[in-house]
């Protein structure tokens, strides 16, 4: 008689059957599919304001840059607000001697943003095959490569880079952490990440208010031949999420 209870029972049954915690059954009578706003309709200043709301930037004692990122923007938005991003974020952190990327509350992002972030911490040449993503609905595999040219200067490959993670770090941020970890460019500090996916589809069940959330793409790292999905990204230095920043500073 209670749809919410039925949804949770179905979810547990599915998890126990296929062993994939990402598949969920939900009851959502008020659900409206999110439609992303068209980029041209939003002025760059307003976009920059949205980005500032999801990014915290400061320079800590010891000349350590600290960037807290909650959402990883995609290529289209990065190109539109690039000059503002340089002024607000990048120009402040470029002169530092080490950097901490805080992904502890990063739960969303765009796939096209992965090469952007990774490229700022690698060399322009040779180009690096970062990731391959197989999309099941289209049956297409997309290779993600580092970028030969970027807005602004690269942070480089020699200065220490720490990435903070928590059990809530999800999706695209996990991909970035896994790529930089396996390129041996970053030290991961914190907790094992959530083990999400790069793309989820929410499918309506018939003419009901029940929905099934299903991963429809798979990330395969060219270095490990494996994925971070389901199992998450294991940190180099495992500490409770709330202690990760202090630990990273101490390591630097």
Secondary structure, 3 states (H helix, E strand, C coil): CCHHHHHHHHHHHHHHHHCCCCCEEEECCCCCCCCCCCHHHCCHHHHHHHHHHHEEEEEECCCEEEEEECEECCHHHHHHHHHHHHHHHHHHHCCCCEEEEECCCCCEECCCHHHHHHHCCCCCCCCCEEEEEEECCCCEEEEEECCCCCCCCCCCCCCEEEEEECCCCCCHHHHHHHHHHHCCCCEEEECCCCCCCCCEEEEECCCCCEEEEEECEEEECCCCCCCCCCCCCCCCEECCHHHHHHHHHHHC
